[in-house]
Amino acid sequence: MSVDALSGGFADPVTEAQAVFRAVLGVLSRPGTIAALVPGVRPPPPLNAGAAAVLASLADQDTPVHLDAALAAEPAVATWIGFHTGAPVTDDPEGATFAVIADPAAMPALSRFRLGSDEYPDRSTTIVLQVADISGAALSLEGPGIDGTAHLAPHPLPANFVEQLRANRGLYPRGVDLIFATDDSLAALPRSTRVREGGG
């Protein structure tokens, strides 16, 4: 078992996890907002610090985590998640409460993840998408929590991403929510957000 997988957790778990939890709630309730993050964790690569902090704050033994192929290829990543959160790792996207994607180009279609049900729309997957940057105006956002129009430019992104987001919103109140994570910032696109390409 790798020493790296057993270290690198929060130094002050309660305070730091609460700070990340507040940041996650903030970006989900105000799409287009970017939350600066001091993650306080040192995960094994290719898991980035922002995504690891989200998992360390939200995941537990009752929330299966799906890792994409890039993350699953590094055994220390699953070990780190298990040790610091207790969450089981699943290779089934539809069985995951959280999914972490390190290679957006190879991400399964959003429809492959757990979409919730009409009775329990909250029982869906939250996808944590690791990106190099978030700021910019490549995407225009409208909907709940947004005053007028907001903008984000997460990259890299999966192919046909905006089309997938439109289909996902069409399932509302079912559907997945997305959190974008760099090493030191977070943003989000909840299922209720209308997204179009372009910053105008």
C-alpha positions in Angstrom: 0.0 0.0 0.0 1.5 3.3 -1.0 2.5 5.8 1.7 1.2 8.6 -0.6 -2.2 7.1 -0.5 -2.3 7.2 3.3 -1.1 10.8 3.7 -2.2 14.0 2.2 -5.6 14.4 4.0 -7.0 17.5 5.7 -4.8 18.6 8.5 -7.9 20.0 10.3 -10.6 17.7 8.9 -13.7 19.4 10.4 -12.8 23.0 9.6 -11.3 22.4 6.2 -14.1 20.0 5.1 -16.7 22.6 6.2 -15.0 25.3 4.1 -15.0 23.1 1.0 -18.6 22.1 1.6 -19.6 25.8 1.8 -17.7 26.4 -1.4 -19.5 23.5 -3.2 -22.9 24.8 -2.0 -22.0 28.3 -3.2 -21.1 27.3 -6.7 -24.1 25.0 -7.1 -26.5 27.6 -5.9 -24.9 30.4 -8.0 -23.9 28.8 -11.4 -21.1 30.8 -13.0 -19.5 31.7 -9.7 -15.9 30.6 -9.2 -14.9 29.7 -5.7 -11.2 30.0 -4.8 -10.1 27.0 -2.9 -7.3 26.3 -0.5 -7.8 22.5 -0.7 -5.6 21.4 2.1 -5.2 17.9 0.6 -2.3 16.3 -1.3 -3.8 13.4 -3.4 -1.8 11.1 -5.6 -1.8 12.1 -9.2 -3.7 12.3 -11.5 -6.4 13.2 -8.9 -6.1 16.9 -8.6 -6.4 18.8 -5.3 -9.7 20.4 -6.0 -11.5 17.2 -6.9 -9.9 15.4 -3.9 -11.1 18.1 -1.6 -14.6 17.8 -2.8 -14.5 14.0 -2.2 -12.9 14.4 1.2 -15.7 16.8 2.2 -18.7 15.0 0.7 -18.0 11.3 0.1 -18.5 8.6 2.7 -19.1 4.9 3.0 -22.6 5.3 1.6 -21.6 7.2 -1.6 -19.9 5.0 -4.2 -17.3 6.8 -6.4 -16.7 6.1 -10.0 -13.2 6.9 -11.4 -12.5 7.3 -15.1 -9.8 5.1 -16.7 -7.0 7.6 -16.2 -7.7 7.7 -12.4 -8.5 4.0 -12.1 -5.1 3.1 -13.7 -3.4 4.5 -10.6 -4.2 2.2 -7.7 -3.1 4.9 -5.2 -6.0 7.1 -6.1 -8.7 4.5 -5.1 -6.7 3.7 -2.0 -6.4 7.4 -1.1 -10.2 7.9 -1.5 -11.0 4.8 0.5 -8.6 5.7 3.3 -9.7 9.4 3.6 -13.4 9.1 2.9 -14.4 5.4 3.4 -16.2 5.6 0.0 -16.2 2.4 -2.1 -15.0 2.7 -5.7 -17.3 1.4 -8.4 -16.5 0.8 -12.1 -20.2 1.3 -12.9 -21.1 4.9 -13.7 -24.8 4.3 -13.1 -24.0 3.0 -9.6 -22.0 6.1 -8.6 -23.0 8.9 -6.3 -19.9 10.8 -7.3 -17.8 10.3 -10.5 -14.4 11.9 -11.0 -13.2 12.5 -14.5 -9.5 13.3 -15.2 -9.7 12.9 -18.9 -12.7 14.9 -20.2 -12.2 13.8 -23.8 -12.9 10.2 -22.8 -15.8 10.8 -20.4 -18.9 8.7 -20.9 -22.0 10.5 -22.0 -23.9 12.2 -19.2 -26.8 9.8 -19.8 -24.5 6.9 -18.7 -24.5 8.1 -15.1 -27.2 7.7 -12.5 -30.0 10.2 -13.4 -32.2 9.8 -10.4 -35.9 8.9 -10.6 -39.1 10.8 -10.7 -39.7 9.9 -7.0 -36.1 10.5 -6.0 -34.4 12.9 -8.4 -31.7 13.7 -5.8 -30.4 10.1 -6.2 -28.3 11.0 -9.1 -24.6 11.2 -9.9 -22.6 14.4 -9.2 -19.8 14.5 -11.7 -16.5 16.1 -10.6 -14.7 17.1 -13.8 -11.0 18.0 -13.5 -10.1 20.9 -15.7 -7.1 23.1 -16.3 -9.0 26.4 -16.0 -12.5 27.7 -15.4 -12.4 31.4 -16.0 -13.6 33.0 -19.2 -16.8 33.3 -21.3 -16.9 30.3 -23.6 -20.3 29.3 -22.1 -23.3 31.5 -21.3 -25.5 30.4 -18.4 -29.0 31.2 -17.5 -31.4 29.9 -14.9 -32.0 29.6 -11.2 -29.4 31.3 -9.1 -28.2 33.5 -12.0 -29.0 37.2 -12.3 -29.4 37.6 -16.0 -26.5 35.7 -17.7 -23.3 34.3 -16.2 -20.3 32.9 -18.0 -17.7 30.1 -17.6 -15.0 28.7 -19.7 -14.0 25.3 -18.2 -11.5 23.4 -20.4 -10.8 20.9 -21.6 -14.4 19.6 -22.1 -15.9 16.4 -23.6 -17.1 16.4 -27.2 -20.7 17.6 -27.8 -20.8 18.9 -24.2 -23.3 21.7 -24.7 -25.7 19.3 -26.5 -25.3 16.8 -23.7 -26.1 19.5 -21.1 -29.3 20.5 -23.0 -30.4 16.9 -23.0 -29.6 16.6 -19.3 -31.6 19.7 -18.5 -34.5 18.3 -20.5 -34.7 15.5 -17.8 -35.2 18.0 -15.0 -35.8 17.4 -12.1 -33.8 14.3 -12.9 -30.3 14.5 -14.3 -26.7 14.9 -13.2 -25.0 17.9 -11.6 -21.4 18.9 -12.6 -18.6 20.4 -10.5 -15.5 21.7 -12.3 -12.3 21.4 -10.2 -8.9 22.8 -10.8 -6.2 22.5 -8.1 -7.4 25.7 -6.4 -10.9 26.6 -7.6 -14.4 25.2 -8.2 -17.4 26.0 -10.3 -20.6 24.1 -11.1 -23.4 23.5 -13.6 -26.4 22.1 -11.8 -29.0 20.3 -13.9 -31.3 23.3 -13.9 -28.9 25.6 -15.7 -29.5 26.5 -19.4 -26.2 26.6 -21.3 -25.3 27.9 -24.7 -22.0 28.3 -26.4 -20.5 31.8 -26.7 -20.1 34.7 -24.3 -22.5 37.1 -26.0 
